[in-house]
């Protein structure tokens, strides 16, 4: 059974940093791209970014709203994907979901339960 | 990149059919047959319902179907059931390795 478990959320002040983790199980983690999607309170889903599998270079892509501030990485030996968030803004407050991305044809087939990040002074 | 446009709410009685539209542009929905749909119950994670416009993952009821015409994709739920009450989001590949989600639609079963 595929499982994705996010951790690392919490309350953080504007301008500070936070790192989220997504621990995967039930599949060969290294074979898949992994993505982060967020949802502000009471709002819709927003794609944040993704990291390709090593077979596709392990490179990353980001939404314009987070580019230059957020970094996605992966540790295939531990089956963990990370989201490093720097220079946080109040508008980054959201539940952050980790999802497995089927690369070409591009859809998110499994999702974690999410972790809440609150950016506030 | 603007969110895809969905109606804020759609409602129907049990057993009826409803359709949710998802309107994008020629740069996203109109350019790729890579539209997916997600169901989200309150406080829960999204669940994949449709991918590649009209394909259903294993385990998803055949009451859910998808289609696309031009820049607009649609999700139809037939034989509406109480358990279908949830928020629904479309998503499209938007080129250059980016994605865009829809604004979301709240489905109410009357």
Interface residues (C-beta under 8 A of the other chain):
Chain A: X37 X44 X45 X46 X47 X50 X61 X63 X64 X97 X99 X102 X105 X106 X107 X108 X109 X110 X111 X112 X113 X114
Chain B: X1 X3 X34 X36 X38 X40 X44 X45 X46 X47 X48 X51 X52 X57 X89 X91 X93 X97 X98 X99 X100 X101 X102 X103 X104
